[in-house]
Amino acid sequence: MLLVKSPLRISFVGGGTDLPAFYRQERGAVISSTIDKFVYVAIHPTPMTRRFVIKHRSIESADAIDATDATEHPYLRAALQDVAVDAAGLDISVMSDLPGRTGLGGSSSFTVALLKGLNALGGRSLSRHELAEAACRLEIERLGEPIGKQDQYAAALGGLNVFHFNPDGTVTAEPVFLHFEQRARLEACSLLFYTGITRGAAEVLREQQQKTGERMDVYRRMAAAVSPFRDALLAGDVRAMADMLHAAWADKQQLGVSVSSPAIDELYEAARRAGAWGGKLLGAGRGGCLYLLAPPELHAQIAAAIGGVAARHQLGDFNRADVRFVQSGAAIVFNDRRR
């Protein structure tokens, strides 16, 4: 059996400029960090059963994975068709530390983990950049998802990075190395809340790409914010980072799509009134996780304030998630086939 884990990520500023509608015209940029929340994929060959059993939100079983209806999960089907695996049958289980559709790059993290595991099963080892590109090809080219490339690279490489998205489709990664005291300060000021509102990113991103030409000035500001944010991060100026997150959230709401909602707006404003310096909704918008920066001594007050808003809006799955920033990318944590 192989067990692979791949990290989720927090994207600070620049999100949206990793979409081809922008970076094919001008270079995009994103700064993000992986966190200590993971997607896990367990792959177990089952030669005696000669069937493919897939356990994700439901349990599916098929005699052959070549059939287009072999699994309802398109990512699994495409990966199994693309990666040659010498196995008569497989049992694949998918687990995650956080729910899907939270704006933390979970779909791409899953794709990266799955491709890493299937290639390892076939005796192949991909570099981190090769793994990221393989995930991009599967999601964007084969499956036609209207997404960018930041999540695949974040999951494959891990750590805190500035990613540049070049007009020729290539991606350049620049690691950002923090002193442990700066990292500890950032973690101490960070708050992450799952709003309990789930959404599919595809609809938001398709509309966003269609209107990119009308909002090029906003995208340019978003890309240009990456370098100042990195500088503030390296200087340990968390308050300046929070101000930039607040500005980035305001910019995102000008993209011509509905990225927020009355409930999300009320959650964010309640957090600000309770003392949060700034923050943003993570991912494409309309739901998922809310990331905030605030003085540590006010965290309990902020949590209580937005918890009250969540209760009024009957967000039953609303919850706080403790978060730490990690350096590790996708990794095989168990492989008994090496013995």
C-alpha positions in Angstrom: 0.0 0.0 0.0 1.0 3.6 -0.6 -0.1 6.6 1.5 0.5 10.0 0.0 -0.2 13.4 1.7 -0.4 16.7 0.0 -0.8 20.1 1.8 -3.5 22.6 1.5 -2.5 26.3 1.1 -3.4 29.8 2.0 -3.0 32.3 -0.9 -2.3 35.7 0.4 -2.3 38.1 -2.6 -2.2 37.9 -6.4 -4.9 35.2 -6.7 -6.6 35.3 -10.0 -3.5 36.5 -11.9 -2.6 32.8 -12.3 -5.5 32.4 -14.7 -4.5 32.2 -18.4 -6.9 35.0 -19.4 -4.5 37.3 -17.5 -1.1 35.7 -17.6 -1.2 35.1 -21.4 -1.3 38.9 -21.7 0.8 40.0 -18.7 2.9 38.1 -16.2 0.9 37.0 -13.1 2.1 36.6 -9.6 0.9 35.0 -6.4 2.4 34.6 -2.9 1.1 31.6 -0.9 2.1 29.2 1.8 1.2 25.6 2.5 -0.4 24.8 5.9 -0.5 21.9 8.2 -3.8 20.6 6.8 -3.5 17.8 4.2 -5.3 15.7 1.7 -4.4 12.0 2.0 -4.7 9.4 -0.8 -4.2 5.7 0.1 -3.6 3.3 -2.9 -3.8 -0.4 -2.3 -3.3 -3.0 -5.2 -5.9 -5.8 -5.0 -4.8 -8.5 -7.5 -7.2 -11.1 -6.1 -10.4 -9.0 -6.7 -9.4 -7.4 -10.0 -11.7 -4.5 -9.4 -11.3 -0.8 -8.9 -12.8 0.4 -5.6 -12.8 4.1 -5.0 -13.8 5.7 -1.7 -14.3 9.4 -1.6 -17.6 11.0 -0.8 -19.2 7.7 -1.7 -17.9 4.2 -2.5 -17.7 3.2 -6.1 -16.7 -0.1 -7.7 -15.9 -0.8 -11.4 -14.5 -3.8 -13.4 -12.5 -1.5 -15.6 -11.4 2.1 -15.3 -11.4 2.7 -19.1 -15.1 3.2 -19.3 -16.2 6.8 -19.1 -18.8 5.9 -16.5 -16.4 3.8 -14.4 -16.3 6.4 -11.7 -18.3 9.5 -11.0 -15.1 11.2 -9.9 -13.6 12.7 -13.1 -10.2 13.4 -11.5 -9.8 9.7 -10.5 -10.9 8.4 -13.8 -8.6 10.7 -15.8 -5.6 10.0 -13.6 -6.1 6.3 -13.8 -6.4 6.5 -17.6 -3.4 8.7 -18.0 -0.9 6.9 -15.7 0.0 3.4 -16.7 -0.4 1.2 -13.6 0.5 -2.4 -13.6 -2.3 -3.6 -11.3 -5.3 -5.8 -12.0 -7.3 -3.9 -9.3 -6.9 -1.0 -6.9 -8.5 0.2 -3.7 -8.2 4.0 -3.5 -9.3 5.9 -0.5 -9.4 9.7 -0.2 -9.3 11.6 3.2 -8.8 15.2 4.1 -8.2 17.2 7.3 -10.8 19.9 6.1 -13.9 19.7 4.0 -13.8 20.2 0.2 -14.7 23.5 -1.4 -13.1 25.6 1.3 -10.9 27.8 -0.9 -7.7 26.1 0.2 -6.8 24.4 -3.0 -8.1 21.0 -2.0 -9.0 19.7 -5.5 -5.5 20.4 -6.8 -3.9 19.0 -3.6 -5.9 15.8 -4.2 -4.8 15.6 -7.9 -1.1 16.1 -6.9 -1.3 13.4 -4.2 -3.1 11.0 -6.6 -0.6 11.5 -9.4 2.3 11.1 -7.1 0.9 7.9 -5.7 0.0 6.3 -9.0 3.4 7.2 -10.5 5.1 5.7 -7.5 3.0 2.6 -7.9 4.3 2.3 -11.5 7.9 2.8 -10.4 8.2 6.4 -11.6 9.5 9.4 -9.6 8.5 12.8 -10.8 10.3 16.0 -9.8 8.2 18.5 -7.9 7.9 20.7 -11.0 7.0 17.7 -13.2 4.4 16.7 -10.7 2.9 20.2 -10.6 2.7 20.3 -14.4 1.2 16.9 -14.6 -1.6 18.0 -12.3 -2.1 21.2 -14.3 -2.4 19.2 -17.5 -4.9 16.8 -16.0 -7.1 19.5 -14.5 -6.8 22.3 -17.0 -6.2 20.6 -20.3 -7.8 17.2 -20.0 -10.7 18.0 -17.7 -11.2 21.6 -18.9 -11.4 23.1 -15.4 -11.4 27.0 -15.6 -8.7 27.2 -12.9 -5.1 28.6 -12.7 -1.8 27.0 -11.8 -1.1 28.3 -8.3 -2.7 25.4 -6.4 -0.9 22.6 -8.2 2.5 24.2 -7.7 1.8 25.0 -4.0 0.8 21.4 -3.3 3.7 19.9 -5.2 6.5 22.2 -4.0 5.3 23.1 -0.5 6.4 26.0 1.6 6.1 29.8 1.3 6.6 30.9 -2.3 6.2 33.7 -4.8 4.9 32.1 -8.1 5.3 33.9 -11.4 3.0 32.9 -14.2 4.6 33.6 -17.5 2.9 34.4 -20.9 4.3 31.1 -22.4 2.5 29.1 -19.7 5.6 28.3 -17.6 5.7 28.9 -13.9 8.7 30.2 -11.9 8.8 29.6 -8.2 10.8 31.8 -5.8 11.0 30.4 -2.2 10.6 32.9 0.6 12.6 32.0 3.7 11.4 33.4 7.0 13.3 33.5 10.3 11.5 31.3 12.8 10.5 34.3 14.9 8.8 35.9 11.9 7.0 32.7 11.2 5.9 32.3 14.8 4.6 35.9 14.8 2.6 35.4 11.6 1.1 32.2 13.0 0.3 33.8 16.3 -1.6 36.6 14.5 -3.4 34.2 12.0 -7.0 33.2 12.3 -8.7 30.7 9.9 -12.5 30.1 10.0 -14.4 27.7 7.9 -17.6 29.6 7.1 -19.7 26.5 6.6 -20.7 27.9 3.2 -19.5 25.6 0.3 -19.2 26.6 -3.3 -17.9 25.2 -6.6 -15.2 27.4 -7.9 -15.8 26.7 -11.6 -18.8 29.0 -12.1 -17.1 31.9 -10.4 -13.8 31.4 -12.3 -15.5 31.0 -15.7 -17.4 34.3 -15.2 -14.2 35.9 -13.9 -12.2 34.8 -17.0 -14.8 36.1 -19.3 -14.6 39.5 -17.8 -10.8 39.7 -17.4 -10.4 42.2 -20.2 -12.8 44.6 -18.5 -10.8 44.5 -15.2 -7.2 44.4 -16.3 -6.3 47.4 -14.0 -7.6 45.4 -11.0 -5.5 42.4 -12.0 -2.5 44.5 -12.4 -2.9 45.9 -8.9 -3.3 42.4 -7.6 -0.1 41.1 -9.2 1.8 44.3 -8.2 0.8 43.7 -4.6 2.9 40.5 -4.3 6.3 42.1 -4.0 5.3 44.6 -1.3 3.5 41.8 0.6 6.7 39.7 0.5 8.7 42.6 1.7 6.3 43.2 4.7 6.4 39.5 5.4 10.2 39.5 5.5 10.2 42.6 7.7 7.8 41.0 10.1 5.3 43.8 9.6 2.1 41.8 10.1 -0.1 45.0 10.4 1.1 46.1 6.9 0.3 42.6 5.6 -3.2 42.8 7.0 -3.8 46.1 5.3 -2.7 44.6 2.0 -5.0 41.6 2.5 -7.9 44.0 3.2 -7.0 45.9 0.0 -6.8 42.6 -2.0 -10.2 41.6 -0.8 -11.6 44.9 -1.9 -10.0 44.5 -5.3 -11.4 41.0 -5.6 -14.9 42.2 -5.2 -14.4 44.5 -8.2 -13.8 41.7 -10.6 -17.3 41.8 -12.0 -18.4 38.6 -10.4 -20.3 37.8 -7.2 -17.4 36.7 -5.0 -19.1 37.5 -1.7 -22.5 37.4 -0.1 -24.4 39.2 2.7 -23.4 36.5 5.2 -19.7 36.6 4.3 -19.8 40.4 4.3 -21.3 40.4 7.8 -18.8 37.9 9.1 -15.9 40.0 7.8 -17.2 43.3 9.1 -17.9 41.7 12.5 -14.3 40.5 12.7 -13.0 44.0 11.8 -15.2 45.6 14.5 -13.9 43.1 17.0 -10.3 44.1 16.3 -9.1 42.2 13.2 -6.7 44.2 11.2 -7.7 42.7 7.9 -8.2 39.5 5.9 -9.9 38.0 3.0 -12.0 35.1 1.8 -9.8 32.4 0.4 -10.3 30.8 -3.0 -12.5 31.9 -5.8 -15.2 33.3 -3.6 -18.9 32.8 -2.5 -17.9 30.5 0.4 -15.1 28.5 2.0 -12.6 29.8 4.5 -12.1 33.3 5.9 -8.5 34.2 6.8 -7.8 37.1 9.2 -4.7 38.7 10.8 -5.3 40.2 14.3 -3.6 40.8 17.6 -3.4 37.5 19.4 -5.0 38.9 22.5 -8.1 39.7 20.5 -8.6 36.3 18.9 -11.2 35.0 21.4 -13.2 38.3 21.1 -13.1 38.0 17.3 -14.1 34.4 17.3 -17.0 35.1 19.6 -18.2 38.0 17.4 -18.2 36.2 14.1 -19.5 33.0 15.8 -22.6 35.0 16.7 -23.0 36.1 13.1 -22.6 32.5 11.9 -25.3 31.4 14.4 -27.7 34.1 13.1 -27.2 33.0 9.5 -27.6 29.3 10.6 -24.2 28.3 9.4 -24.1 25.0 11.2 -20.7 23.9 10.0 -19.0 27.2 10.9 -15.8 26.4 12.8 -12.3 27.7 13.6 -9.3 25.8 12.4 -5.9 26.3 14.0 -3.2 26.7 11.4 0.5 26.4 11.1 2.7 27.1 8.0 4.7 24.2 6.7 7.6 23.6 4.3 6.6 20.2 3.0 5.0 19.6 -0.3 3.4 16.3 -1.5 5.1 13.3 0.0 4.8 9.6 0.3 4.5 8.8 4.0 4.1 5.0 3.7 5.1 2.6 0.9 5.3 -1.1 1.8 5.9 -2.0 -1.8 9.5 -1.0 -1.5 10.2 -4.1 0.7 
